[in-house]
Amino acid sequence: MENADILSIKQKALNEGVPIIKDEGLEFLLKFIKEKQAKDILELGTAVGYSAMKMASLDKDIRIDTIEKNEEMYLQAVSNIENSPYSNQIIVHFMPIEEYKTDRMYDLIFVDAAKAQYGKYMEQFLGNLKEDGYMFFDNMIFHGLVYDVENIESRNLRNLVKKIVKFSEMVSNDDRFDIMKFDNIGDGILLLSRRKSET
Ligand SMILES: C[S@@+](CC[C@H](N)C(=O)[O-])C[C@H]1O[C@@H](n2cnc3c(N)ncnc32)[C@H](O)[C@@H]1O
């Protein structure tokens, strides 16, 4: 697939209001995958397959499982991926993330779905993270709203943003993990890895 094809998928997604990763966050994600030579990737939240195809385009040995529960999104993703050179690298699983169970171990778990569930997903997939693997959480500043939670008028939105803040605090204080936060990149990124024992 030419870059122009991925670009048209991105443009269509943006025109139709499909939430896809921001350019800056994507650039950071791709650089991170290259640097860590991540090959086995789990993506939570496929949408139309844009980020999955961008990740797959880095290296033909990259293999991605990506999960989507919305049928319309799933069908668009499958069609986009089937018409791309990455169809043998990406498997789209049509199901709620909560139901995805596998013995596969991943170098990178890219979490880009229901933000209120980040803590739950972290625990659900920790056992599928390789020893040197990373979990990558997007939307950690949620358009800057995490800095001014009490002034958010909508109660639902306020509760959602509170959950993101709580998740960030929870993993930062959990001594199982090393955390890196990049609040000024894209919509805010948090990287989590297992803390190595000091012996
Ligand atoms: C932000 S979009 C993913 C964007 C995509 N990673 C990209 O950048 O191209 C989040 C997607 O997660 C899906 N989603 C949300 N909650 C989910 C769940 N519990 N199980 C499966 N998919 C879910 C939504 O339907 C939506 O398509």
The ligand as a MOL file (V3000), in Angstrom:
LIG
                    3D

  0  0  0     0  0            999 V3000
M  V30 BEGIN CTAB
M  V30 COUNTS 27 29 0 0 0
M  V30 BEGIN ATOM
M  V30 1 C -9.6180 5.6590 19.6070 0
M  V30 2 S -10.3510 4.4290 18.6430 0 CHG=1
M  V30 3 C -8.9870 3.4690 18.0630 0
M  V30 4 C -8.1570 4.2200 17.0700 0
M  V30 5 C -7.0680 3.4070 16.3990 0
M  V30 6 N -6.1880 2.7860 17.3710 0
M  V30 7 C -6.2500 4.3030 15.4970 0
M  V30 8 O -5.5080 5.1690 16.0270 0
M  V30 9 O -6.3460 4.1560 14.2570 0 CHG=-1
M  V30 10 C -11.0370 3.3610 19.8660 0
M  V30 11 C -11.8030 2.1640 19.3260 0
M  V30 12 O -11.9760 1.2530 20.4080 0
M  V30 13 C -13.2210 0.6060 20.2650 0
M  V30 14 N -13.6220 0.1270 21.5820 0
M  V30 15 C -13.9840 0.8680 22.6630 0
M  V30 16 N -14.2520 0.0660 23.7130 0
M  V30 17 C -14.0480 -1.2010 23.2920 0
M  V30 18 C -14.1580 -2.4740 23.9190 0
M  V30 19 N -14.5390 -2.5930 25.1950 0
M  V30 20 N -13.8800 -3.5780 23.2020 0
M  V30 21 C -13.4880 -3.4650 21.8810 0
M  V30 22 N -13.3680 -2.2870 21.2380 0
M  V30 23 C -13.6350 -1.1810 21.9340 0
M  V30 24 C -14.1400 1.7000 19.7170 0
M  V30 25 O -15.2460 1.1260 19.0310 0
M  V30 26 C -13.1890 2.4890 18.8120 0
M  V30 27 O -13.3140 2.0730 17.4670 0
M  V30 END ATOM
M  V30 BEGIN BOND
M  V30 1 1 1 2
M  V30 2 1 2 3
M  V30 3 1 2 10
M  V30 4 1 3 4
M  V30 5 1 4 5
M  V30 6 1 5 6
M  V30 7 1 5 7
M  V30 8 2 7 8
M  V30 9 1 7 9
M  V30 10 1 10 11
M  V30 11 1 11 12
M  V30 12 1 11 26
M  V30 13 1 12 13
M  V30 14 1 13 14
M  V30 15 1 13 24
M  V30 16 1 14 15
M  V30 17 1 14 23
M  V30 18 2 15 16
M  V30 19 1 16 17
M  V30 20 1 17 18
M  V30 21 2 17 23
M  V30 22 1 18 19
M  V30 23 2 18 20
M  V30 24 1 20 21
M  V30 25 2 21 22
M  V30 26 1 22 23
M  V30 27 1 24 25
M  V30 28 1 24 26
M  V30 29 1 26 27
M  V30 END BOND
M  V30 END CTAB
M  END
